Amino acid sequence: MYKEGLNFNQISSLENKLCGIYRLSIKEHSYIGSSKNLRARLSEHRVDLKYNQHINSFLQNNVNKHGLDSVVIDIIELCEPCDRIARESFWIEELKSDMNFQNPIDKTLSELSRKKISQSLKKVYDSGERVHYFAKSKIECYDYFGEYITTYNTKEEAAKACGLTVKDVTECPRAYKHGTKSNGSSIGKSVHGYRFRYSDSKIPILKFHIHPKRVGQIINFYYKSDNGDMKHAFSSVKDCWEFFTEHCRDKEITIIPVLKSRESWDLRQEKETDNHNGSVSEME
């Protein structure tokens, strides 16, 4: 041991630009560090701890509890600058310092740190505290254009009702939680024609409008034939005039819009239902 039992008021007695390994001890806890200039580094520790700005929360909390004067400084050894990181790692393991969060060589968490984190996480999980705020919120469901449909109590309930996965339902309101990207691609995400939003979110649902010339890029239109089968009517403004001219001269026809984002899902659901009943009907 080069020097031991020092306090922060005595570090000025150290030779300037002295390289080595030091230990800060508070009661039964200890922190190991190294520096090419021990006096300057220990002075930094003193200032950060005094003004409650130290990056090591474990060390800072102990100083806040017991006071800056309770810190005992030991200069464990002097070494060459090129050896200090290896020697610091050695002394962390040798002295089992519990206030070092990671190994200075490979930056991995120390065994003691992993154990403390594990214990802390287990405590909050067991108490139910580690449940995200938005996980307790209700889920609002909207159609593709941002018109309100209904509210579900949970994501699981929304997923089951809309024929989606919980992941699908989760991704949409997450975009509304974090806001929009510069290109607007994050906020307003839809899944199979549905949009979802946490009821407690402060970001309102977006309203979407489609220019008539681009309607065919998003929607296909169907109608029911005389025998009840769904048939494709048109997908563009140009085709719609041809369709109405041919089919609507002497009778009324109800047009059914189907979002292309939901079309494959609807077709799959219909086929699964028909297969279950022993037959398969396909849209033309």
C-alpha positions in Angstrom: 0.0 0.0 0.0 1.6 3.3 -1.1 -0.6 5.5 1.1 -3.7 4.8 3.1 -6.2 6.5 5.4 -6.3 9.8 3.5 -9.3 12.1 3.2 -10.1 14.6 0.4 -8.5 17.4 2.4 -5.1 15.6 2.2 -5.0 14.8 -1.5 -3.0 18.0 -2.2 -0.1 16.3 -0.5 0.2 13.8 -3.3 2.8 14.4 -6.0 1.4 15.9 -9.2 1.0 13.5 -12.2 1.4 10.4 -10.1 0.0 7.3 -11.8 -1.6 4.5 -9.8 -4.6 2.7 -8.4 -6.7 4.1 -5.6 -9.6 3.0 -3.4 -12.5 5.1 -2.0 -14.1 3.4 1.1 -17.3 4.3 2.9 -18.1 2.1 5.8 -18.2 -1.5 4.3 -18.4 -0.3 0.7 -15.5 0.4 -1.6 -14.7 1.8 -5.1 -11.5 1.1 -7.1 -10.2 3.5 -9.7 -7.1 4.4 -11.6 -5.6 7.5 -13.1 -2.5 8.9 -14.8 -2.8 11.8 -12.3 -4.1 10.7 -9.0 -4.3 14.1 -7.4 -6.3 15.6 -10.3 -8.6 12.6 -10.5 -9.3 12.5 -6.7 -10.1 16.2 -6.9 -12.7 15.5 -9.6 -14.3 12.9 -7.4 -14.5 15.4 -4.5 -16.1 18.1 -6.6 -18.6 15.7 -8.2 -19.6 14.1 -4.9 -19.8 17.5 -3.1 -22.3 18.8 -5.7 -24.2 15.5 -6.0 -23.2 15.1 -9.7 -21.1 11.9 -9.5 -21.8 9.4 -12.3 -21.6 6.5 -9.9 -25.0 6.5 -8.1 -24.0 3.9 -5.6 -21.0 6.0 -4.5 -23.0 9.2 -4.6 -25.8 7.8 -2.5 -23.4 6.5 0.2 -21.7 10.0 0.4 -25.1 11.6 0.6 -26.0 9.3 3.5 -22.7 9.4 5.5 -21.1 12.7 4.4 -18.0 13.5 2.3 -15.8 13.4 5.3 -16.6 9.7 5.8 -14.7 8.8 2.6 -11.4 7.1 3.2 -8.8 7.2 0.4 -6.1 4.5 -0.1 -3.4 4.7 -2.8 -3.1 1.0 -3.4 -0.1 1.0 -5.7 1.8 3.1 -8.2 2.2 1.8 -11.8 3.1 2.8 -15.3 0.3 4.4 -17.3 0.2 1.6 -19.8 -0.5 -0.9 -17.0 -3.1 1.0 -15.0 -6.2 -0.5 -16.6 -5.0 -4.1 -16.1 -4.0 -3.3 -12.5 -7.3 -1.6 -11.8 -9.2 -4.7 -13.1 -7.0 -6.9 -10.9 -7.7 -5.0 -7.7 -11.4 -4.8 -8.4 -11.5 -8.6 -8.4 -9.0 -9.0 -5.6 -10.7 -6.6 -3.1 -14.2 -7.4 -4.3 -15.2 -3.8 -4.5 -19.0 -3.5 -4.6 -19.3 0.0 -5.9 -17.6 -0.7 -9.3 -20.3 -1.4 -11.9 -18.2 -2.8 -14.6 -14.8 -4.3 -15.5 -12.6 -1.5 -17.0 -11.1 -3.9 -19.6 -14.0 -5.5 -21.4 -16.7 -3.1 -19.9 -18.8 -6.1 -18.7 -20.8 -5.8 -15.5 -19.1 -7.1 -12.4 -20.6 -10.1 -10.6 -21.7 -8.0 -7.7 -23.3 -5.5 -10.0 -25.2 -8.3 -11.8 -26.4 -9.7 -8.5 -27.6 -6.3 -7.3 -29.4 -5.6 -10.5 -31.0 -9.0 -10.5 -32.2 -8.6 -6.9 -33.6 -5.1 -7.7 -35.5 -6.2 -10.8 -36.9 -9.2 -8.9 -38.2 -6.9 -6.2 -40.0 -4.5 -8.6 -41.4 -7.3 -10.7 -42.7 -9.1 -7.6 -44.3 -5.9 -6.4 -45.9 -5.2 -9.7 -44.2 -1.8 -10.0 -42.5 -2.6 -13.3 -45.6 -2.4 -15.4 -45.4 0.3 -18.0 -47.9 3.2 -17.5 -49.3 2.7 -21.0 -49.7 -1.0 -20.4 -52.6 -0.1 -18.0 -54.3 2.2 -20.5 -57.3 1.3 -22.6 -56.9 0.9 -26.3 -58.9 3.1 -28.7 -59.6 1.6 -32.1 -60.0 3.7 -35.3 -60.6 2.9 -38.9 -58.0 3.6 -41.6 -59.1 7.2 -42.0 -58.9 8.0 -38.3 -62.6 7.7 -37.4 -63.3 6.3 -34.0 -64.7 2.8 -33.8 -64.6 1.6 -30.2 -62.4 1.3 -27.0 -61.0 -2.0 -25.7 -59.9 -2.5 -22.1 -56.7 -4.4 -23.0 -54.4 -5.0 -26.0 -55.4 -8.7 -25.9 -59.0 -7.8 -26.2 -58.4 -5.5 -29.1 -56.3 -8.1 -30.9 -58.9 -10.8 -30.5 -61.8 -8.6 -31.7 -59.9 -7.3 -34.8 -58.2 -10.6 -35.7 -54.7 -9.3 -35.1 -51.8 -10.3 -32.9 -51.0 -8.5 -29.7 -47.7 -7.3 -31.3 -49.7 -5.7 -34.1 -51.9 -3.8 -31.7 -48.9 -2.8 -29.6 -46.9 -1.3 -32.5 -49.6 1.2 -33.5 -50.1 3.1 -30.2 -46.4 3.0 -29.6 -46.0 5.3 -32.6 -48.5 7.7 -31.1 -46.6 7.6 -27.8 -43.3 8.6 -29.3 -44.6 11.1 -31.8 -43.8 11.5 -35.5 -40.7 11.2 -37.5 -39.6 13.9 -39.8 -41.1 12.1 -42.8 -44.3 11.2 -40.9 -43.7 7.4 -41.3 -43.9 6.6 -37.6 -47.0 8.2 -36.3 -50.4 7.0 -37.7 -49.3 3.5 -38.4 -52.2 1.1 -39.4 -52.5 -2.7 -39.4 -55.0 -4.3 -41.7 -57.0 -1.1 -41.9 -57.1 -0.5 -38.2 -55.3 2.3 -36.1 -54.9 2.1 -32.4 -54.1 4.7 -29.7 -53.6 4.6 -26.0 -56.6 6.3 -24.4 -54.2 8.3 -22.1 -52.0 9.5 -24.9 -51.8 13.2 -25.4 -51.3 12.9 -29.1 -54.6 13.0 -31.1 -55.3 10.4 -33.8 -54.5 11.6 -37.3 -57.2 12.1 -39.9 -56.5 10.8 -43.3 -58.0 11.8 -46.6 -57.6 10.3 -50.1 -57.5 12.2 -53.3 -60.0 10.7 -55.8 -57.3 10.1 -58.4 -55.4 7.9 -55.8 -58.3 6.0 -54.3 -57.5 2.9 -56.3 -54.1 2.6 -54.6 -55.8 2.0 -51.3 -59.3 0.7 -51.8 -61.0 -1.9 -54.0 -64.8 -1.7 -54.4 -67.0 -4.8 -54.5 -70.7 -5.5 -54.9 -73.0 -8.5 -54.2 -74.4 -10.4 -57.1 -77.9 -11.8 -57.3 -76.8 -15.1 -55.7 -75.0 -13.2 -52.9 -71.4 -13.7 -54.1 -69.0 -10.8 -53.7 -67.7 -9.6 -57.0 -65.1 -7.0 -57.8 -66.6 -3.8 -59.1 -63.8 -1.2 -59.7 -60.6 0.2 -58.3 -60.3 3.6 -60.0 -62.5 6.6 -60.7 -62.2 5.8 -64.5 -63.4 2.2 -64.0 -66.3 3.3 -61.8 -68.1 5.1 -64.6 -67.8 2.1 -66.8 -69.2 -0.1 -64.0 -72.2 2.1 -63.3 -73.0 2.5 -66.9 -73.1 -1.2 -67.4 -74.7 -2.4 -64.2 -76.8 0.4 -62.8 -79.2 1.2 -65.6 -82.3 -0.5 -64.2 -81.4 -1.5 -60.6 -79.7 -0.2 -57.5 -76.4 -1.8 -56.5 -74.7 -1.4 -53.1 -71.0 -0.8 -53.4 -68.8 -2.2 -50.6 -65.3 -0.5 -50.2 -62.5 -2.8 -49.0 -59.2 -1.5 -47.9 -56.4 -3.3 -49.7 -54.5 -3.5 -46.4 -57.4 -5.6 -45.0 -58.4 -7.4 -48.2 -56.0 -10.4 -47.8 -57.1 -10.8 -44.2 -60.8 -10.7 -45.1 -60.4 -13.2 -47.9 -58.4 -15.5 -45.7 -61.0 -15.3 -43.0 -63.8 -16.0 -45.5 -62.0 -19.0 -46.9 -61.3 -20.4 -43.5 -65.0 -20.1 -42.6 -66.1 -21.7 -45.9 -63.6 -24.5 -45.5 -65.0 -25.1 -42.0 -68.5 -25.4 -43.6 -67.3 -27.8 -46.3 -67.1 -25.4 -49.3 -64.8 -22.6 -50.6 -66.1 -19.5 -52.4 -63.7 -17.1 -54.1 -64.0 -13.4 -54.9 -63.7 -12.7 -58.6 
